[in-house]
Amino acid sequence: MLSNKNMFQLSVLSLALAALLSACQAGTEQTPAPAAQALAVNASHYHEVQLAGAEYQLFTDATGLQVQQGATVLSRYNGAFIRLTVQPLGNDSLLLAAMDDNSNSLYIWRFAPAEPTPLQLVQQQLISSRVVDDLCFYHSSENQQLSLFLLGGRGGADQLLLQQQQQWLTQPLVIRELNIPYGSTACVVDQTAGVLYVAEADRAIWRYQAEPEADEGRSLVQVNKPFGQLQGEVKALQTLPDGSLLALEEQPARLLLINSDGQLRSAAAVPALAGASGLAVSMRNNTATAYISSEDAEAVQQLSLTLPLANERSPKAAITQLQPTLQTEAASQRGDVMDDPAVWHHPLKSELSLILGTDKRAGLDVYNMQGKRVQQLSVGRLNNVDVRYGLNWQGSAYDIAVASLRDDNSLQLFAIDSSGKLHNAGNVATGMDDIYGLCMYQSTQSNKHYVFVNDKSGLIQQYRIDSDGTAWQGTLVRSLQVPSQPEGCVADDQSGTLFVGEEDAGIWRFAAEADATANGEKIILVDGSTLVDDVEGLALAKAGGQTYLVVSSQGNDSYVVYDAVAPYSMRLHFRVSTNTQLGIDGSSETDGLEVTTRSLGPGFEQGALIVQDGRNRMPEQGQNLKLVPWQHIVQQLKPL
């Protein structure tokens, strides 16, 4: 029987075969790199940078960190520093970060040569979560965040947030914990692509997403022989402007130039070093100069690589960032559990309103306006839920919530009393094969209550909910159709309009009345940049005489606000990002969402956007719901 370790190695080799077989078969010619030349400096880590047209040398040795300009020493900081890394700040200054090997403390300095004190310590922090083997900066142009990855060799990494929207945090904040392979030795981030590379010793190089709210899935870049080209333990990584990767093997010292698709472009031995550990790169036009150093502080080796001309990659444009100010308790289970929220408004006291959230494994959870779970209804696997008001049940006035129940493809009915307690009010069979999304509609013409429910086949059914004073019944009154799988939908009671999200394609508009035509109109298309499939939650917001359609764009972890009337102009594209003061992470992989513009009490006087968070971090735990005050969104809306 294979041990766990052998099983893991077999898994890596299998992945390697699938990922690299085509590259190996292609027989890509490896261009030999030129020989390295020694510099007149001994250092464990060495960087050469250019600021305001002047060259500076930054390096660590056995006694500390030193900054020089030619032969002139500008600054020095004593310590046993390892893994020196730098990050340009864009204002003739840069950040330096290193670990003190004796104390496992993180040091961050700002280097600004024009200032009276060029090197200033801005942060010193003991790292207690793990022994740090490498560290690498990431500046997200899209989300306007500066973070630092701390890589541990025992199978874990932390992502520390340092700056958000040009504001420095008083203390770095751990915004993500990553599961990386045991024995990881080096990391680097491709700032333009938002990609984190991690070296797993002498076994493999992996690619992760660097955004803190992104999917944690990884892909294989390179692997050791015989299925790849790695031979020794990878001790350092660097990226180049064209997206290719430099990997430094320790012993024998060897520098590999790897294309972004994992193919080896060239390999150069560095025989002057008994063992290599440090790697830095500077660029001049299409020439990359690599500086290779050793923990034994031997002479730094300089190696120049001429790169083919490549199209310049531009940073991604910034996306508006809004912060949640409240979150609900996490689901009790980890994994894909929660889906869609709805709001029940208390008839007298807005602060006593409730948030309903579906649990795709168990039923319905109910939360108060402090985010605390106050009721659980274990009725089965619910997907979407919606609420309407005023429908008699058991001889009294109740409000109604309806959810799609996937256990038996039925409509699960709930009666809500005036205190906000929910009661199981039975089911309505649909005859669907794979029930999915749902929303409610109350006609201003007939005052009747309706439920729109859809199936993964594209079928949409409309049911009328009637009351005999004691129980509720459902009657199928109409069927609609979209070409492929829908889910999110929302109905505008005032205008009699139904909006349906076709997940891979866009958004449809139908007339909502039961006797209306079944013909629909596709009004908004997935464009692959702003609205990226899957199109998930849909909600309507009425404010200032305008009606807005709010959509979760799951494919790029963002949200889009459109006018809900033709020509359906886009008014805002935004993400929900980290609230550092309240310790609430952003939201991503959102399924369902809801908007209300009625008061929900203090902090939400103009209502709220409520989104399901598919990756609940800080700390890593079950999914939950995040709330953003609606007034914060209104302030960002583009004028007509």
Buried (B, 14 or more C-beta within 10 A) or exposed (E): EEEEEEEBBEEBBEBBBEBBEEBBEEEBEBBEBEEBEEBEBBBBBBBBBEBEEEEBBBBBBEEBBBBBBEEEEBBEBEBBBBBBBBBBBEEBBBBBBBBBBEEBBBBBBBBBBEEEEBBBEEBEEEBEEBEBBBBBBBBBBBBBBBBBBBBBBEBBBBBBBBBBEEEEBEEBBBBBBBEBBEBBBBBBBBBBBBBBBBBBBBBBBBBBBBBBBBEEEBEBBBBBEEBBBBBBBBBBBBBBBBBBBBBBBBBBBBBBBBBBEBBBBBBBBBEBBEBBBBBBBBEEEBEBBBBBBBBEBBBBBBBBBEBEEEEEEEEBEEBBBBBBBBBBBBBBBEEEBBBBBBBBBBBEEBBBBBBBBBBBBBBBBBBBBEBEBBBBBEBBBBBBBBBBBEBBBBEEEBBBBBBBBBEEBBBBBBBBBEEBEBBBBBBBEBEBEEBBBBBBBBBEEEEBBBBBBBBBBBBBBBBBBEBEEEBBEBEBBBEBBBEEBBBBBBBBBEBBBBBBBBBBBBBBBBBBBBEBEEEBEBBBEBEEEBBBBBBBBBBBBBBEEBBBBBBBBBBBBBBBBBBBBEEBEBBBBBBBBBBBEEEBBBBBBBBBBBBBBBBBBEBBBBBBBBBBBBBBBBEBBBBBBBBBBBBBBBEBBEEE
